[in-house]
Amino acid sequence: MSESLLPPAFAHLEPYARDWALGEEAARNTKRLSSTMQELRTYYDALLPQVESIIDYLRPMPLDSLADPEQRLLNLAMTFMEIAPSIEIFFAVDVPGGFEAERFKILPPFAQTAAQS
């Protein structure tokens, strides 16, 4: 039997875990930009009723040492937060009338950048 991708309380979200539980900001941005509005809407609608429960579940845990299922759950929530403006504000995959997404380079977090120097 294969290992569960998410904690048991969130097993119903596993169909989204492989494609949407992305750990890096650049990967989440690429996923948003390469998705259709219908794909974003489907994901958004699946996660919206779960976000508060996810936060409550993860709140007592140290975020820098999560087990794999909990890390995937956090990644699902972060992807949700990054696509939410497309659904709630812009009604488009990218920012209408804004600079092209290709003009922006997403850098790793400062701590990782400083450690690599």
Residue pairs with C-beta under 8 A, 6 or more apart in sequence:
3 68
3 69
4 11
4 14
4 69
5 14
5 17
5 18
5 21
5 69
5 72
6 13
6 14
6 17
6 69
6 72
6 73
6 76
7 57
7 69
7 70
7 73
9 53
9 57
10 50
10 53
10 54
10 57
10 73
13 46
13 47
13 50
13 73
13 76
16 43
16 46
16 47
16 76
17 72
17 76
19 31
20 31
20 43
20 75
20 76
20 79
20 80
21 72
21 73
21 75
21 76
21 79
22 28
22 31
22 75
22 78
22 79
23 71
23 75
24 108
25 82
25 106
26 106
28 78
28 79
28 82
28 83
29 82
29 101
29 106
31 79
32 40
32 79
32 82
32 83
32 86
32 93
33 93
33 94
33 101
35 43
35 83
35 93
36 93
37 86
37 91
37 92
37 93
40 83
40 86
40 87
40 93
41 87
43 79
43 80
43 83
44 80
44 83
44 84
44 87
47 76
47 77
47 80
48 80
51 77
51 80
54 73
54 74
54 76
54 77
55 77
57 73
58 66
58 70
58 73
58 74
58 77
61 70
63 74
66 74
86 92
86 93
86 94
90 96
94 100
94 101
107 113
